[in-house]
Amino acid sequence: FFSVFQSWDAFFRNFHASSPSGEAGEGRPSTLLQDRVLSLSLDMTQKVVEDHLAVHTLIRAYQIRGHHIAQLDPLGILEADLDSFVPSDLITTIDKLGLYGLEESDLNRSFQLPPTTFIGGGNITLPLKEIIRRLETSYCGHIGVEFMFINNVDQCQWIRQKFETPGIMQFTNAEKRTLLARLIRSTRFEDFLARKWSSEKRFGLEGCEVLIPALKTIIDKSSAAGIDSVIMGMPHRGRLNVLANVIRKDLDQIFCQFDPKLEAADEGSGDVKYHLGMYHERINRETDKDITLSLMANPSHLEAVDPVVQGKAKAEQFYRGDSQGKKVMSILMHGDAAFAGQGVVYETFHLSELPSYTTHGTIHVVVNNQIGFTTDPRVARSSPYPTDVARVVNAPIFHVNADDPEAVMYVCRVAAEWRTAFNKDVVIDLVCYRRFGHNEMDEPMFTQPLMYKQIRRQEHVLKKYSDKLIAEGVVTLQEFEEEVAKYDKICEKAYTSSKDEKILHIRHWLDSPWPDFFTAEGEPKSMSCVPSGLEEEVLQHIGHTASSVPLEDFKIHPVNSKVTCVSRILRGRAELVKNRQLDWALAEYMALGSLLKDGIHVRLSGQDVERGTFSHRHHVLHDQEVDKRICVPMNHLWTNQAPYTVCNSSLSEYGVLGFELGFAMANPNALILWEAQFGDFHNTAQCIIDQFISSGQAKWFRNNGIVLLLPHGMEGMGPEHSSARPERFLQMSNDDPDHFPDFSGDFEVHQLYDCNWIVILLPFRKPLIIFTPKSLLRHPEARSSFDDLAEGTNFKRLISDEGPANHSPSQVKRVIFCTGKVYYELAKERKQQKLESDIAIIRLEQISPFPFDLVRGEMEKYDNAELVWCQEEHKNMGYYDYVRPRFLTVVANEKPIWYVGRDPAAAPATGNKSTHLNELRRFMDTAFNLSTFQGKDL
């Protein structure tokens, strides 16, 4: 615009200089004429300016909304954004020029281009007709770009340059041949499986064969930028193809999965072939660099693997010191219906920019079949695109027609470059179709007849692209056919070899190996448990640090506060240390601090974990006068200690627990803990618990040492803040209630090895579920002596009665077994009723696996007493249904185990305080009435 104004200004100055005011004569116009010319000139200037502004607005309209009319659907029957909406400000017909005050006659006029476009290439002006043509080429072809919602000018300019620059989407003949070869492998792999196993489910990739060269392009570009480790997650569709042609799993190992006679090794339940993962180190042929590829195993629960992948990627970055994600990255593949419908997608996106959770950019690839099982997208989502959730984190979205392989490859190249440049998430929407039904045995014509009539007429993308390259002279028909025959021969050879396989080993499909932790066969290097006690000076040192502020001039929460203050909490800890005592918070400090001393990284994550839900932990101290200045005393214990990570998470359970599970996969020599704000909040992460934590080792041979801290206790706080639902975890425990085990050897360790979840300092890794206290955090009786943690001590699976009953066991009339907070209620009531000699109270600290050996010892000691299980939970909840059959197994069903506790109920707890106390009173009376069960049937 300045050049326009400057040219007109020069004209006016010259005009007036040659025409002095008030003079008239030959060759000189009158003042009136000058005024008329000036007025006309100003009108013309205004029209020029308005036209230029209109053209600039038109350019912006294409940048914002051009994707709405992009040719994205390979089938040509659906609009990728669900409707036929055509923005009124896009020039789809000549009459729409009027919206901008332009006319058809303006099409040949040249207009100056704004600095916010690159369509000019080396030109600063273009005719309007050419401007529109280039905008349509950039934004309305086989690629639709959504990016103008990004609130960063540099990032928007970067994307404009990548898609607007004339001729930028060019490929060499060598690149085209590579693309064709990859497309051949992708297509012929599915064809081979279809020929050999026509009646088997395999969830093939037909209709989106371009996914394989797309992933390989992303990996190639990332490898060239320095990435040497890629962690991937995906659903079942196309998984076998990705394993074969991206991860490079041996084909014979894949083919043998189809053999119904293949016997399973004794390693667990195993899983179906299209859920399995793989870890592989190889050379990237395009860059000639080493690269490690890991495809995570995944259940049928779509998108559940997303946060797991992110957690593992974050862990690898952390342990390698890759603070910017320049060496390790993640790729997530999604289905269109799941990407829009599953809430964990949003939860995972919301972790992407958080300091303790970011993986510095993930590349998301949506395989957009335009259908979800049998559900039409028009009734499956409310948003125009399945990818709209990505807008919440300013991730650019590249929609692309999957039947245009070169457009797909270009988009993948740009996505990889985006992550390298900005370390932010990016989404590729591969708009494709599903050639068959949900699986190969399904009939899609039941529900999508018109779509599948078109699909059956649809020419395969390999045929389209090979014909194109043959026509261009890039390859000959003979070269193409030879490449096809070459891969078919590879498949046939692998098929023949696969018949030699007789036993299926799950360990061959491991996605997260720990080669230095186990033997070469994947077994523990020993089956002994080392003592976990600590030296007195270590306990004193940790205790001193836990009760002090190791930074100078750090102002902590003051003593004169009207509520509980940090100063008073630290003084209380110091007093405990002085008296050689521990409460829960200080014991936690001892446990974690001693691991740090041994070089074991500890990470504690969850909602409000830095302070603790109940204001008991305070692992992060905040300077009361300097914003953002914090102190983590645990990181000031020793000079060469391992780092301690404690991080408040977003208000998410499903996503964050999945993330921490993935983090725990990366390193067996680390302790990863997730704490629920309240124990029952884990139920929104139930999918991670059921599908990964409980059964992960059995299905995928995957060890994991994740620890769940679940605050639990019936304290009159209502149904939602009481029970951590222990019954759910116990129901999934795999020890047999009817089998009395052999106690030979190191029974405790072998029992732990055989179970599916339990403790931590072992020569193997199992998930650990801890039901942590609430009111007991400050209960004066809930204390331990330093002696309980001294050298040579171990975790006590069972705590015997150490009172008068223990000294005269033959006189004991009743033995009450219990666990948790109810013990303190029972002990108080027993003392009040003076029944210490008549009733023994024994605590089970380890519920599962059930401590058969120790329970038998207690029963033999009190062989004349009746047996009672007491719990504060309702009868249909808590531990009773788990422990009862195991107690009966110990006594060979010769004595009953009586129940004392709350009656069955639908809700975990009452919301009425009076009702809560009355319930407690009733079962306390039952527990200490020695005639309660006399005369009752078994």
N, C-alpha and C positions, 0 to 999 in steps of 0.2 A: 504493500500500500504506500510506503514512503516514496518509492520510485514513481508511482502514479502522481502523488501529490507534488513531488519535486518537478516533474515535467510540466504539469499544469501551472505551477507557480512561476516557472521560468517563462512560460508563454505570456502570462499576465504581465510580468515585469517588462518584458520586451515590448509588449503591445502599448503599455502606458508610457513607456519611455519615448516611443515614437509618436505619441499623440498627446502634446501638452494640453492641460485642461483649459477649456474656454476658447481654444483656437479652432478656426475652420478655414478650410481653403482647399485648393486643388490637391488631390492625393491624400488628404487627411480626413478621416471620418469624423462626424459630429460627436459631441459628448453623448447625445441620446443613443447613437449607434453603438458607441462604446459600452454603454450601460446594458443595452440589449444583448450584445455579444458576451459581456461578462455574465449576465444572468443565464444565458443559454449555456455558457461554459460551465458554470457552477452546477446547473442541472445535469449536464453530461457527466461531470465529475462524480456527482452523487450516484448516478446510474451505474457508472463503472465500479465504484466502490461497493455498491449494493450487490452487483453481479459477482464480484470477487468474493464478497462475504458469503453469498449464496453457494458458490462453488466449494468454498471451504467447509460450509455446513454440510454440503452433499458428501464430501470426502469423509467427514466425521460420521455421517449416518451409515456409510458402508462399513467403517471400522467398528461401529457399535452393533449394527443389526444385519450386516451382510450374511451372517451365518444362517439367518432364517430362510434364505432362498438358495443356499448352497445345495448342490446335487449330491446328497450324502447317501441315499438309500440305493444299494446295488440293485434291488428289485424294482425300483421305480414306482412303488405303489403306496408308500407311506412317507409322510413328512417326518423327519428325524425328531422334530420338536412337537410331535403329536397332532398338529393341526395344519391347516393350509394358510396360516397367517402370513400375509405378505406386507411388510411395513410400507406405509404410504410414502415414506421419504426415500425409498429406493426406486431408481428409474427402471422399472420393469416395462413401462410403456412410455411413448413420447409425451403423452399428455401430462405425465407427472412432472415434467420440467416446470410447469406452471406453479407448482408448489414453491419453487425457488425464485419465481419471477423471471424465469428464463423461457425461451421459445426454441422451436426447432431450428430457427435460423441461427441460433447461438452455438449450435453443435460444432461449427467449424471455427469459432472464435477461440483464440488462445487466452488462457488465464494463468496468472502467476500462482504457483503452488506454495502452500504454507510449509513451514519447517516441520510440521507434524506428519508429513507423509514422505515416502521414498519412491512413489510410483514414477517420478520423473527420471529416475536414474541420474544421468548427467545433465538433464534439462531442468530449468527453473520455471518454464512455462510449457503448457501442453494445450492442444485443442480440447474442447469440452468432450467431444466424441471419444477421443483417446483416453481422457481422464476416466470416463465411465467404463470403457472397455478394460482398462488396466485394473480398476477397482473390482470389476466383476471377475477378472482373472484371479486376483489376489484373495477375494473373500467369498465368492459365490460359485466356485467350481467344485472340485471334489474335496476341498478342504474348507471347513468352517471354523473360524477362530473367535473365541470368546476371551476377551482380555481387557476391555475398556473399563471394567469395574475395578481394576487394580489401581490403588491409590498411590502409585509410585511412577513418576513421569519417566524416569530412566528405563524402568522395566517395560513400560508401554512402548517407548521408542525402540527398544531392543527388539520387541516382537514385530513392530511395524517394519523395521528394516529386514527382518527374516522372511516376511511374507509379501512385502510390497516391491522390493527391488526387482526390476525387470530381469528375467532370465536367471533368477537365483536358484530355481529348482532344476538344476541340471545334474545329470549323471554321466559318468564316463562309460564307455562300452564295457570295461572290466567290471565296474560296479553293477551294471545291468546283468552281466553274465553271472556274477556272484548271487545276485538277487534271484535269478531264474533257477540256479542250482539249489538254493535253499528252498524255493517254492516247490521244486520237484521233490525234494526229500520230505517236506511237510505233507504234500499231497499223496505221494506214493506210499508213505508209511500208513496212512489211514486206509488207502486202497488195499494194501497187503493184509492188514488186520481184518478188513471186511471180507476178503476172499477166504482167508484161513479160518476165521471164527465168525461166521455170518450170524450165528444165533447168540452171541455173547454180548453182554453190555460192556461198553468201553468208553462211552461218552466222548465220541470222536470230535475232531475239530472241523469236519466238513462244513463249508460255508464261511469259515474264517481261517483258512490255511495260511493266510498272510501273517498270522500271529507269530509264527516261527521266525521268518526273516525279520519281523519287526523287533522281537526280543534280541535277536543276534545283532541287529544294527545298534540298539541301545547299548548293549554290552560292548560292542566294538568301539563306539564313540567314547564310552566311559573309560574303557581300558586305555585308550589313547590319551585321555586326560589324567591318567594316574591311578584310577580305581583298580584294585587287585582282588577285591572280595565283594561278591554280590549275593545278598540273601533275598530269596524270592518266596512269595506266597501266592497261591492260586486255588480256585475251586477245582472240581473234578473234570470239567469239560476241557479236553485237550491236554490233560496232565501227562498221559503216556507219551504223546508227541513231544511235549516239552522235555520230558525225561530223556527221550531218545535223541532228539535233534538239537537241544540247547544245552542240557546238562551233560549229554553224551553218556548216559547209562548204557551198558552193554546190551545190545538188542536181544541176545539169547536169554539174558536175565529177565527181560520184559516178556518175551514170548512164552517162557516157561510158566509164567503166571496164569496162562490160559489153560494149562494142563490140569484137568480135574483129578488126575491120579497122583499129582505131586504131593508128597507127604510133608507135613509141617515139622520143622525141628521143634524140640521141646523148649520153646522160648517165650510162650505166651499165646494169646489169642490170634495175633496177626491182624491184618486188615485187608480190605479189598484193594486190588491193584491200583485203582484210580484215586486212592487216598494216600499212597505211599510217597515218601520223600527220598532225598538223595543228596550226598555231599561228594563233590568231585573237584580235584585240583588238576588243571590241564594248561596247555599253551593256547592262547588266543591266536588263531591263525592269521587274522588280519593285522594284529599289532605285534605279533611274535613276543608277547609278554605273558608271564605266568598269571593265571587268574583262578580263583577259587569260587565255585558256584555251589550254592546250597538251596535246594528247594524243600521247604518245610512240609512235613506231613500235615494233613488237614482232615478233619472229620467232614461229614456231610453238611454240617452247620455252616452255611455259606458266610463268609467274611469273618468267621471266628478267628482265623489265623492272622488277620491283619495286625492287631497289636502285638501278637507273639513275634512276628517277623520284625516289627519295629524295635521290640525289646532286645532281640538278639543282635540286630544291627547296632543298636546303641552300645551294647556290652562290648562288641568287638571294637568299636571305635574307642571306647573308654580304655580297654586294656592295651590297645595299641598306641594310645596317646594321639589318636586321630581327632583332634578337637574341632576340625572344620569339615569332617566327612570327605576328605580328599582321597582316602584309601578304601573305605568301606561304604557301600550304599545298599539300599533296598529297592526292590521292584515288587509292586503288588498288582496282581491281575484280579479282575472282578467280572461278574456278570451284570448286565444292565439292571435286571429286576432287583438283585440283591444290593447293588450299589445304592439304589434309591431307597430300598425298603428296610435295610438292616441298620439299626441305631448304632451298632458298634463302629460303623464306617465314620459316622460323625464324631464319636468319641475318639477314634484314632486320629482323625484330622485335627482334633482340638489339642492333641499332644504335640503336634508337629513343630510348634514354635516355643514350647516350654523349655527352659534351660536344662532341666534334668531329664528331659524326654526326647528332645529333638534329635533326629537322625540327619539333619542338615539337607533335607530334600529327598523326597521319595517320588519315583516315577510310577504313576498309576496307569494301567492299561485296562480299559473296559472293553470286554468282548460283548458288543451290543448286538445280541441276536434279535432284538426288537420283539422279544417274547419272553415270558417267564414261565417255564414248564408249559402250562396251557393258557396262561393268563395274558390277555392283550395289554400292552403298556398303557392304553387309554383308561384302563380301570386299575392299573397297578401303581400309578404315581400321580401326584398332583402337580408336580413341576414339569415344565416343558421338556427338559432333558433328564436322563437318568443321572447326569453328572453335576447337577446344580448344587449338590451339597458341597462341592469343592470350592464354591465361590466364597464360603465363610472364611477361608484362609488366604484369599487372594491368589489362588492357584490358577494359572491360565489353563484353558480347556481347548484342546485341538480336536475337533470332530473331523473324521476323514472316512471317505468311501473305501471300504475294504477291498473292493474289486479294482482299485487303482493302486497296484503295488508300489509304484514309484512315489505316489503321493503319500502313502503310508510310511515309506522309508524316509522321506524328507521330514515328515512330522516327527518321527522317532529321532532323527538326527537333531532336530531343533530342541526336542524335549531333553535330550542328553546334554546339549550345550547349555540349555537354560539352567539345569541343575548345577552344572559346573560353574556357571557365571554367578548365580544368585543363591545357591544352596537352599532352594525352596521347592515345595511340591509342585508337580505339574501333572495334568491328566490328558491321556490320549483316549479318545472315544472312537473305537473301531466299529463303525456302523456296518454290520454284516448280516448274516442270516444263519439259520440252523437247518442244514439240508435234511436232516431226519427229525424224529421226534425228540422228546426229552432224553430218551436213550434209544438205541437202535431198534428196540423191540416195540417202541411206542408208535401209535398211529396219530399223527398231528392233524390229519384231515377231519377228525371229529370236531375240532374246535376252531381251526384256522383254514378252512377249505380254500378260500381265494388266495391266501398267501402261499399255500403249498402247491396250488396249481401253477403259480408263477415260479416257485422254486424248482419244480420239476422241469420247467422249460429253461431254467437259467443255465447258461454256459459256465463251465468251471473256470475259475480265475486263472488256473494254470494254462488252460487252452487259450484264453484271451491274451495272456501276456506272452506266451511263446509265439503265437501268431504275430503279435506286434513286433517282437524282436526279430523274427524271421523276415517280416516285411521291411524292417529297418536295415537289414543286413548285418545285425549284431551277431547273430548265430545262424547257422544253416539248419535245415530240418534234420539232416543226418546227425549233426552235433547234438541237437536236442534229444533225439531218439537214443543216441549213445549214452547220454547222461541219465536218461530214464532207465535204460537197461542196466547201467552200472549200479544204480541204487537198488533196483529190484534184485540183482544178483547178491548184493550185500545182505538184503533181508532174507533171501532164500538160504544163504549159508548160515546165518544166525538161527534160522528156524530149524535147520538140520541139527545144529549144535545144541539147541535148547532141549532136544529130545533126550540128551544124555543126563540132564538134570533129574535127580530123583527126590531130592529133599529141598524144601524151601527154607532159607535162612532169613529171618527178619533183619538180622544184623547187617545184611548186605544192602539194606535200604535205609541205613541210619543217616539222618540229616544233620546231626550235631555230635560227631565223634569226640571222645576224649582219649586220644591215643596214649598219652603219658600217664593217665590215671589208672587205666585198666591194663590187663595183659593183652597180648596180641590177639587172643581169642575173645576179648571183651569181658573177661572175668575179673573180679576183685583180686588185687595182688596179695591180700591176706584176708583172713576171716576172724580177726581179733579186734577188740575195741580198746583203744588206749584210755587210760585214766584221764579224766577231765578236771581234776582238782588243781588248785593253784597254790603257789608259795605265798606265805604270809606277807612278804614285802611287796609282791605284785598286787595283792588285794589292798594293801594300805596305799600303794601308789595310785591305783585306779580310784580308790575311794577319795583320796585327797583331791585329785583332779576333778572328780565329779562334784565336789563340794566347793569349788573355787572358780575364779575367773582368771585364766592364764594370760590375758592381755592387760597391758597397763593402760591407765586412764580410760577404762571402759565402765560406763555408768549403767549398772543393772537396775532392774525394777526396784524402787525404794522400799525401805522398811515401813515408812509412814503411810503406806497405801491402806485404804479402808478394807480391801479384800486381801486374800492370800498373796503374798509377794514373793518374788524370786529370791530375794535376800533371805527371807525366813526359810524357804525351801532348802537353800544351800546350807544354812546353819543347821537345819535338821539332819541333813545328810552327814555333815561333819560330826554331829553328835553320835549318829549311828556308827560311823567309822571308829570313833573314839571308844565306843562300847563293843566293838567287834560284832556288830549286828547289821543285818541287811533287810530292807523292805523290798518290794517287787522292783521298784524303779532303780534302786542301787544294785540289786542283783543283776538286772538287765545290763547296767553299766559294766559290771564285772565280766559278764559273759562276752559281751561284744568287745570290750576293751582288751581282753586277753587274746581274742582271736586276731585283733589288729596287731598285737605284739608279735604274733606268730606269722605275720605277713599275709593274713587272710583278709581280703577286701570284704567289707560289710556295707550293704546298701539297705536302708529302711525307707519304705515308700508307702504312701497312703494319705488319706485325708487328715490333715492336722497332726501328722506324726511328729513334727518338729517339737511342738509343745506337748502333744498328747491330748487325746479327747478329754481326759479327766485332769488335765493340768498337773500331771505327775512326772513327765519326762524331762522337759526343758533341755533338749540336746542342742538347741540353737538359742543362744542368748542375744538379745537385741539391745544395742546401746540406746539409752533413753533420751539422748541429746543429739545424736548424729544419725541422720536418716540412712538406712540401708547398711549401717555398720553392724556386723554380726560376729559372733564368736561361737565356734563349735569346739568345746573343750575336748571332745573325744579325739579330735585331730591334733591334740597337743600332748599326747601321752608319752610317746617315745620318738626319738629322732628318726629312726629308720622304720617306723611302723607302716602298715598298709593304710590306705586312705579310707575314711569313713564317709559314706554318702548318706545323708538324711534329707529327704525332700518331700515337702507337701505336694500332693498331687492335685490334679483337677478333680472336680466333684463327680468322679466316675469310678465304678467298680469293675464292670466288664472289661473296659478298655485298659485300665491301669493294672488289674491283676493279670490280664493276658500279657501286657508289656513286661511285667516283672517275671512272669514265667519264662518268657523269651530271654530276658536278661540272664536268668539262672542257667540257661542252656549253654551259654558260651564258656563258662569256666567252672569246673568242679571245685576249685580251691577258692571259693567265695561263698559268703552267706547272704542270700537275698531274702528279705522279709517284706511281706505286704500286710499292713494292719488295716482292718476295717474300722471305721469310726465307731460303729456298734456292730456286734457280732452278726446280727441278722441281716446286715446290709450286704453280706456276701451273696445273698440269694439273687441279686441282680447280675452277679457274675457266675451263676450256676453252670452256664455252658462251659466256661473255662474249667471249672472244677470237675464236672462230669466227663467231658470229652478229652481233656488234656491231663489234668493232675491225677485223677483217680486211675485212669486207664492207659495213660500215655506209654508206660513201659511195656505193658502187656501187648498193646497194639503195634507199637513202633520201635520197641527195644530202646526206648529213650529214657535214660536216667535223668532225674531232676531233683535238686535239693531245695526247692522253693519252700518257704515257711509262711504259714498263714497265722496271724495273730488276731483272734476273734474274741473281743470282750463279751463276757457271758455271765449271767447271774440273775436270779429272781429277786428283785429288790423293790417291787411295787411301782415300777416305772412304766407299766403298761405293756400291751402286746408287742409293740415294735422295738423296744429297747431292752429286752430281757434275754431271750434265748438266741444263741448262735446256732441253733438247730443241730446239736451233736448227733442226733439220730440219723440225719441224712448222711453224714460222713461214715458213721458206723455201719450203716446199711451197705455202703459200697466197699467196706473192708473185706478182704478176700480170705481171711483165716476161717477155717472150718469149725463151726461151733460143736459139732458132734465127734470130732476127732481129738483124742487125747494124745499129744505129741510125745515123741521119744526125747528124753532130756540129755541124751549123750552128747559129748563134745561141748562146744561153747553155745549152749542152747539159746541164750539171749540174742547173740549176734545172728545166728542162723535163722532164728524166727523173724528177726527184723529184715533179713535179706529176702525171705520168702514173701513178705507182705507187700502191699502196694503203696502204703504210705506210713511214715513214722519219722525217726530221729535223725541227728545231724552229724556228729563227730564219729563217722564210721568209714570203713574202707570202700563204701559205695554210697550212692545218693538216693534218698527217698524224700518225697514231700513230707512235711511235718505240719500237723494241724494242732495248734495250741489254743485252748479256750482260756483266755486271760481274764484276770480279775477286774472288778470295778470298785465296789466298796472295800474289798480286801486290800486295795492299794494303800489304804490308811488305817486298816484294822490293827489295833495294838498287839493282837495275838499272832498276826500274820507276819512273823519275823523268823529269820534264820540266823544262826551263828556263823561266824567266819569258819568255824570248825567244819561246818557242813560242806564248805567249798575247799577245804584244805587238800594238800597233796595226797594222792592215793584214793580220793573219793570219786564216786561216779553218780550218775543220775539214779535216783531211787524209783524203780517202777512201782513199788508198793511200800507204804509206810505203815509199819506195825504199830499196835497199841503199846505204848511204853509206860503205862500207868499200872495201878494195882492189879488189873485183870491179867496183865502179862506175867505177873509173878505167881499167880495161882490160876492157871488156865483151866484146871479141872473143875473149878468152882464157878466158872463163867457160864451163865445161862443163855446168853444171846450174843451173837457176833453181828454187828452192823457193818456191812461194807458200804462205802460211799466214795464220792469224789467231789472235789471242788469246795465251794463256799459253805455248803450245807454241813460240812464237818464242824465248823465253828459253832453253828447253831446246836448241833448234837452234843458237842463237848460241853457247852454251857448248860444245856438242859440236864445232862447226865450229872454234872457236878451239883446242880441245884437239888436234884432228887437223890443225891448220895448213892448213886448206882455204879460207881467206878469199879467196884469189884465184881459186879454181876454182869456188866455189859462191856464188851470190847468194841472199839471203833477202829476200823482199818480202812486206810485210804488207798484207793487205786489211783496212782499218778499217771500210769500209762494204761489207757483203756484198750487200745488196739495197737498192735496185736495183743491179745489177752495174755496176761502173765500167768499161764497155767501153773508153772513150777512154783511160784511164790504163793499163789492162792492155795495150792494143795498143801504147802507147808503150814499155812495159817489154819486150814481146816483140820489138819492132823493135830495141831497144837490144841485147838478147842474142839475136840471130837465129841464132847457131850452137849455142846451148845446148839441152839437153833440158829439158822442162817437167815439174815435179812438184808435185802438191798434197799437202801434209802436214797432218794433223790428229791430235789426240790422241784424238778420239772414234772409236768403231767405224765401220767402212766404211759400214754401212747407216744410220748416224746422222750427226749433225754436218752438215757443209756440202758434202760431196763430190758427192752427187747433184744438188745445185743448181749448183755452180760448174763441174762437168765439161762439160756441154753448152755452157755460155757461153764457156769457154776454147776449145772446139773451134770455135765460131762465129767467134771472133776470128781463129783461124789457118786459117779456111776448111776445117777438117777435114783439113789437110795434115800436121799433127804430132799425136802423142798427148799427153795430159796424164796422167802416171802417178800412181798412188795410193800414198801411204805413210802408214801409220797402223795402228790396231788392226783385227783381222779382224772380220767381221760377228758379231754376238751378239744375244741376246734382251734381256739386261739392259744398262743403260747403262754399268755399271762393275762391277768385281770388288769384293768385300768383303775380299779378302785382300791385305795390304800387299805381300807377296813377289811375288804374281802381278802386281800393279800395276806394280812396278818391273821385273819381267822383260819385261812387255809393252812398257814404255817403252824398255828396252834394245834389244829386237828391232827396233822401228821406227826408232830412232836409227841403228842399224847399217845398216839398209836405206837410210835417207836419205843417208848419207855414203859409201856404197859405189858408186863411179862406174861399176862394171860391172854393177850390179844388173839393169838393163833392156836390156843389150846382147843382141841376137839375139831379143828377144821380139816377138811379133806385136802389131799395133795392137789 
